[in-house]
Amino acid sequence: MILAHGKCIKHTIFLFMKKVFFSALLLTGITSVSFAQTTNAPAQTPSVAATQQEEKVKVDPAALPEAIKKTLAGDAYKGWQATTAWTSKSQPELYTVELKNADKTQTIKISKDGTVR
């Protein structure tokens, strides 16, 4: 069947379907690229956390430097007891100390000279 402007209906439908197909193909390609970019970002986060976890070096609270023990024995931490302590290989002069007082727990960062950060 021929339309008024001289084109066959089948040819017109074919051109229309061709445009729809390539539009859908283009949309799928764009969606795939954006999805691939967003799924890669979260995968990097656990590796950074794992690296930080590996750097920790556990320290016996009794073996902490004297300056830190003196700070923890002061009025600011009266009643608190150091339960866990660690440092990192990248910053051996900075200690993280977990303190406990009855049912309360707090974590502080303290340098080897006793300065709380």
JODA-V431794 format. One record per residue. N is the residue number from 1. OMEGA is omega in whole degrees, -180 to 180 (* if undefined). D_FIRST is the distance of its C-alpha to the first C-alpha in Angstrom with 1 decimal. Layout:
# JODA-V431794
n-><N	N>
omega-><OMEGA	OMEGA>
d_first-><D_FIRST	D_FIRST>
This chain:
# JODA-V431794
n-><1	2	3	4	5	6	7	8	9	10	11	12	13	14	15	16	17	18	19	20	21	22	23	24	25	26	27	28	29	30	31	32	33	34	35	36	37	38	39	40	41	42	43	44	45	46	47	48	49	50	51	52	53	54	55	56	57	58	59	60	61	62	63	64	65	66	67	68	69	70	71	72	73	74	75	76	77	78	79	80	81	82	83	84	85	86	87	88	89	90	91	92	93	94	95	96	97	98	99	100	101	102	103	104	105	106	107	108	109	110	111	112	113	114	115	116	117>
omega-><-177	177	-177	-178	171	-179	179	180	180	179	179	178	179	-180	178	180	178	179	179	-179	-178	175	178	178	178	179	178	179	179	180	-180	180	-179	178	180	180	-178	-180	179	-176	-179	-179	-179	-177	179	180	176	179	179	178	179	180	-179	-177	-176	176	-178	-180	176	-179	178	-178	178	177	-177	180	178	179	-180	178	-179	178	-179	-177	-177	-178	179	-179	179	180	177	-179	-179	177	175	176	178	179	-179	178	-176	180	-180	-179	172	-175	176	-178	180	177	-174	-179	180	178	174	179	179	173	-175	-180	-175	176	175	-180	178	180	*>
d_first-><0.0	3.8	6.7	10.0	11.7	9.7	8.5	5.8	6.2	8.1	10.2	11.0	12.1	14.0	15.8	16.7	18.1	19.9	21.6	22.6	24.0	26.1	27.3	28.5	30.1	31.9	33.1	34.4	36.2	37.9	38.9	40.4	42.4	43.8	44.7	46.5	48.5	49.6	50.6	52.8	55.1	56.7	57.4	59.8	61.9	63.6	64.7	66.4	68.1	69.2	70.7	72.6	73.8	75.1	77.1	79.3	82.8	84.7	88.1	90.9	91.8	95.5	94.7	93.2	95.0	98.1	96.6	93.7	96.1	98.2	95.2	94.1	97.8	97.8	97.5	93.7	93.1	96.1	95.3	92.3	92.5	90.5	88.7	86.4	86.2	84.1	83.5	80.9	81.2	79.6	82.0	85.2	87.1	84.9	85.4	83.4	85.7	84.8	87.4	88.1	90.2	90.3	86.7	85.4	84.0	83.2	82.4	83.8	83.6	87.0	88.2	91.0	93.4	92.8	90.4	87.8	84.4>
